Amino acid sequence: MARLRPIPIPTRSPTLSQSSIRAPWWRGWPAVPATERLRANPWLGEGAALAASLIALGLRFALDEVLPPGFPYLTFFPAVILTTFFFGLRPGITCATLSGLAAWYFFIPPAPGFVIDGPTALALAFYAFIVAVDIALIHLMHQAGERLRTERQVTADLYEQQRTMFQELQHRVANNMQFVAALLTLQKRKVGNDPKAALAALDEARVRLETISRIHRRLYDPSCIERPIGQTLRELCADLLDATGAQNIVCLVDTPPVRLDLTQLTTLSLLVVEVVTNALKHAFPAGTRGTITIQLERLETEQLTLTIADDGRGMPADFDPETTRSLGFRIAQGLAAQLGGPLAYSNAGGTVVCLTFAP
């Protein structure tokens, strides 16, 4: 069977676009991204706080002859605000503390000196209240910006996940439709002009489609996303044993804790179903006991080897994989091609089917 080819899927979602995810107005100002880098360096911030305090002190001395009495903090407020905005909370508090001490010592009467009286305490309280409000507002603005940036990233990730899931769903539906079409085409070639053969072919196709339906219900169940591969394969084998009524057959599954993407897991499951179904139909004489073993091994080359073996009658001596017209064999080879390698058949106490592929 030819390898199923994916159908191109549009990549745009009609419900959500990244252009609709808007940042707050201040995030668009070029200075804001720069402050994030500056605030990431604490030592740079402390140095900037000291430099800003000294510059504000120098400017205040330069304006001392021009200003009337009563403006001890005039140049210090801007220093505190700018330091907090560009370098963060701790540098802002450092600048506010140094500026407050400098204003108290040099510009609050009786100066110079650290003298506490009623007017001085009131002036210092006023200064502390103003700088605390300024620092708090700027800090809260930065925190709000960080939260919005995080939420924006989460929204963008959710959008990308939604787009990917939409593409995967469309891709899987398209591949399933192609698989059904190919299956019906192969069944049609078996029928000829025999009505009984037609009924048998349709019944066989129905069974295969029901099996595919059960596989997809399991694989796409949200509660089963983290389910181990071994458990998935065991449940599939249990379904097959129930469907065929094979009460004397035991199915053993041995797999390492590996993860496959949804496409590979679906194809691998269909392949296992096809090979196990073939074994149930042909490997064991009616009424006899038997064992089917499914083993997945990790190789040193980071590849995986799938081995499906039974202890039944084995393959006929004249079996030739290149010339056989078996429908099940052709379907299995097509599924193996999707995983990246041909199936290898051998007799070793029964039929052994192997496939090596890259996860």
C-alpha positions in Angstrom: 0.0 0.0 0.0 1.3 3.4 -0.9 2.4 5.7 1.9 -0.3 8.1 2.9 0.6 11.7 2.1 -0.5 14.5 4.4 -2.7 17.2 2.9 -1.5 20.9 3.4 -3.5 22.6 6.1 -4.0 26.4 6.4 -1.9 27.7 9.3 -4.2 30.6 10.3 -6.9 30.3 12.9 -10.1 32.4 12.3 -10.7 32.7 16.0 -7.4 34.2 17.4 -4.4 35.9 16.0 -1.3 37.1 17.6 -1.9 40.6 16.4 -4.9 40.7 18.7 -2.7 40.2 21.8 -2.0 43.8 22.9 0.6 45.0 25.4 -0.1 47.8 27.8 0.7 51.3 26.5 3.9 51.7 28.5 5.3 48.5 27.2 5.6 50.1 23.8 7.9 52.9 25.1 11.5 52.1 24.1 12.8 52.9 27.5 10.9 50.1 29.2 12.7 47.1 27.7 16.0 48.8 28.5 14.9 49.2 32.2 14.4 45.4 32.4 18.1 44.9 31.5 19.2 47.6 33.9 17.1 46.3 36.8 18.6 42.8 36.3 22.0 44.1 37.6 21.7 44.9 41.3 25.2 46.3 41.7 24.7 48.7 38.7 21.5 49.9 40.4 23.2 50.6 43.7 25.9 52.5 41.9 23.4 54.5 39.9 21.5 55.3 43.2 24.7 56.7 44.7 25.5 58.7 41.5 22.0 60.1 41.2 22.0 61.2 44.9 25.4 63.0 44.4 24.2 64.7 41.1 20.9 65.8 42.8 23.0 67.1 45.8 25.3 69.1 43.4 22.3 70.6 41.5 20.7 71.5 44.8 23.9 73.3 45.9 24.0 75.1 42.5 20.4 76.3 42.9 20.7 77.2 46.5 21.3 80.9 45.8 18.4 81.0 43.3 15.7 79.2 45.2 13.8 80.8 48.1 13.8 79.0 51.4 11.5 75.9 51.7 12.6 73.7 48.8 15.1 71.2 50.3 13.9 68.3 48.2 13.5 70.0 44.8 16.3 68.2 43.0 16.1 65.0 45.0 12.5 63.9 44.0 13.4 63.6 40.3 16.6 61.5 41.2 14.5 59.1 43.3 11.8 58.8 40.6 14.3 58.2 37.7 16.4 55.8 39.8 13.4 53.7 40.7 12.1 53.7 37.2 15.3 52.7 35.5 17.0 50.5 38.1 14.2 49.1 40.3 12.9 49.1 43.9 16.1 48.6 46.0 18.2 51.3 44.1 15.1 53.6 44.4 15.0 53.1 48.2 18.8 53.6 48.4 18.6 56.9 46.4 15.6 58.0 48.5 17.5 57.3 51.8 20.8 59.0 50.7 18.8 62.0 49.3 16.8 62.4 52.4 19.9 62.4 54.6 21.6 64.9 52.3 18.6 67.2 52.3 18.2 66.9 56.1 21.9 67.7 56.8 22.5 70.5 54.3 19.2 72.1 53.5 16.7 71.8 56.4 17.3 74.4 59.1 19.2 74.6 61.3 21.8 73.4 58.8 24.3 71.9 58.5 23.5 69.0 60.9 21.0 66.3 61.9 18.8 68.2 64.2 15.3 67.0 65.1 12.6 69.4 66.0 8.9 69.8 65.1 9.3 71.5 61.7 12.2 69.2 60.8 10.2 66.1 61.7 7.3 67.3 59.7 9.5 68.1 56.6 11.1 64.6 56.8 7.7 62.9 57.2 6.5 64.8 54.1 9.5 63.7 52.2 9.2 60.1 53.3 5.5 60.0 52.3 6.1 61.5 48.8 9.1 59.2 47.9 7.3 56.2 49.3 4.3 56.8 47.1 6.5 57.5 44.1 8.5 54.3 44.6 5.5 52.2 45.3 3.6 53.4 42.2 6.6 52.8 39.9 7.3 49.4 41.4 3.7 48.4 41.0 3.8 49.6 37.4 6.8 47.4 36.7 5.1 44.4 38.4 2.0 44.9 36.4 4.1 45.1 33.2 5.8 41.8 34.2 2.5 40.1 34.8 1.1 41.3 31.6 4.2 40.2 29.7 3.9 36.8 31.3 0.2 36.6 30.5 0.9 37.7 26.9 3.5 34.9 26.5 1.0 32.4 28.0 -1.7 33.6 25.6 0.8 33.3 22.7 1.8 29.8 23.7 -1.9 28.8 24.0 -2.6 30.2 20.6 0.4 28.3 19.1 -0.8 25.1 20.9 -4.3 25.7 19.5 -3.0 26.2 16.0 -0.8 23.1 16.2 -3.6 21.0 17.6 -5.9 22.2 14.8 -3.3 21.3 12.2 -2.8 17.9 13.8 -6.5 17.2 13.9 -6.9 18.2 10.2 -3.9 16.2 9.2 -5.1 13.1 11.1 -8.6 13.3 9.7 -7.2 13.7 6.1 -4.8 10.7 6.6 -7.6 8.6 8.1 -9.8 9.3 5.1 -7.0 8.4 2.8 -6.4 5.2 4.8 -10.1 4.2 4.5 -10.1 4.9 0.8 -7.0 2.8 0.3 -8.4 0.0 2.5 -11.6 -0.1 0.5 -9.7 -0.1 -2.8 -7.6 -3.1 -1.7 -10.8 -4.9 -0.5 -12.4 -4.2 -3.9 -9.5 -6.0 -5.7 -10.2 -9.2 -3.6 -13.9 -9.3 -4.5 -14.1 -10.0 -8.3 -17.6 -11.1 -9.3 -18.3 -13.3 -6.3 -21.2 -11.9 -4.1 -20.1 -14.0 -1.1 -16.6 -12.6 -1.4 -18.0 -9.1 -1.6 -19.9 -9.6 1.6 -16.8 -11.1 3.3 -14.7 -8.2 2.1 -17.1 -5.6 3.4 -17.4 -7.4 6.7 -13.6 -7.5 7.0 -13.4 -3.8 6.1 -16.0 -3.0 8.7 -14.0 -4.9 11.4 -10.9 -3.0 10.5 -12.7 0.4 10.6 -14.2 -0.4 13.9 -10.7 -1.3 15.2 -9.4 2.1 13.9 -12.2 3.8 15.6 -11.4 2.2 19.0 -7.7 3.1 18.6 -8.5 6.7 18.0 -11.0 6.9 20.9 -8.2 5.7 23.1 -5.4 7.8 21.7 -7.4 11.1 21.6 -8.9 10.7 25.0 -7.5 13.7 27.1 -7.2 11.5 30.2 -4.9 9.1 28.3 -2.4 11.5 26.9 0.3 10.5 29.5 -0.7 6.8 29.4 2.4 4.5 28.8 2.7 2.8 25.4 2.6 -0.6 27.0 -0.8 0.0 28.6 -2.1 1.3 25.3 -0.9 -1.8 23.4 -2.3 -4.2 26.1 -5.7 -2.6 25.8 -5.6 -2.9 22.0 -4.7 -6.5 22.3 -7.5 -7.1 24.8 -9.9 -5.5 22.3 -8.7 -7.8 19.5 -9.0 -10.9 21.6 -12.5 -10.0 22.6 -13.5 -9.2 19.0 -12.2 -12.5 17.6 -13.3 -14.6 20.5 -9.8 -16.1 20.9 -10.1 -17.3 24.5 -7.0 -19.6 24.5 -4.6 -16.9 23.3 -2.5 -14.8 25.6 -1.0 -11.5 24.5 2.2 -10.3 26.4 3.5 -6.7 26.0 7.0 -5.5 27.1 7.9 -1.9 26.4 10.4 0.6 27.9 9.2 4.0 29.1 9.5 5.8 25.8 7.3 8.6 24.4 6.1 8.8 20.8 4.3 11.7 19.2 0.6 11.2 18.4 1.2 10.4 14.7 3.8 7.7 15.4 1.8 6.2 18.2 -1.3 6.0 16.0 0.6 4.4 13.2 2.4 2.0 15.5 -0.9 1.0 17.1 -2.5 0.3 13.7 0.5 -1.8 12.7 0.3 -3.9 15.9 -3.4 -4.4 15.4 -2.8 -5.6 11.8 0.0 -8.0 12.7 -1.8 -9.4 15.8 -5.0 -9.8 13.8 -3.1 -11.8 11.2 -1.6 -14.0 13.9 -5.0 -14.6 15.5 -6.4 -15.6 12.1 -3.6 -17.8 10.8 -1.0 -18.7 13.4 -3.0 -21.1 15.7 -5.1 -24.1 14.9 -8.6 -23.9 16.2 -8.9 -24.7 19.9 -5.2 -24.6 20.6 -3.4 -22.4 23.1 -0.9 -19.8 22.1 1.0 -16.7 23.0 1.6 -13.5 21.1 4.5 -11.4 22.4 4.9 -7.7 21.6 8.3 -6.2 22.6 9.6 -2.7 22.0 13.4 -2.3 22.6 15.6 0.8 22.5 18.8 0.4 20.5 22.2 2.1 21.1 21.6 4.1 18.0 18.6 5.8 19.6 16.3 3.8 17.4 13.5 1.5 18.5 12.9 -2.1 17.5 9.3 -3.5 17.5 9.1 -7.3 17.6 5.8 -9.2 17.4 6.2 -12.9 17.8 3.8 -15.9 18.1 4.4 -19.5 19.0 2.0 -20.8 16.3 2.5 -22.8 13.2 4.9 -20.3 11.6 4.9 -19.0 8.0 4.5 -21.4 5.0 7.8 -22.5 3.5 6.9 -20.9 0.2 6.1 -17.5 1.8 7.7 -14.6 -0.1 7.1 -11.1 1.2 7.9 -9.7 -2.3 5.2 -11.6 -4.1 2.5 -12.2 -1.6 -1.0 -10.8 -2.3 -2.2 -10.9 1.3 -4.2 -7.8 2.1 -3.2 -7.8 5.7 0.5 -8.0 4.7 0.2 -5.1 2.3 -1.6 -2.9 4.9 1.1 -3.8 7.5 3.9 -2.9 5.0 2.2 0.4 4.3 2.0 1.3 8.0 5.6 0.2 8.5 6.7 2.5 5.6 5.0 5.4 7.5 7.3 4.7 10.5 10.3 4.6 8.3 11.3 1.0 7.6 10.1 -2.3 6.1 8.9 -5.2 8.1 11.2 -8.2 8.4 9.6 -11.7 8.7 11.2 -14.9 10.0 10.4 -18.3 11.5 11.7 -18.9 15.1 9.3 -21.2 16.9 6.5 -19.4 15.2 6.2 -16.2 13.1 8.4 -13.2 14.1 7.8 -9.8 12.7 10.4 -7.0 13.3 10.5 -3.3 12.5 13.3 -0.8 13.4 12.4 2.9 13.3 13.5 6.2 14.7 11.2 7.8 17.4 
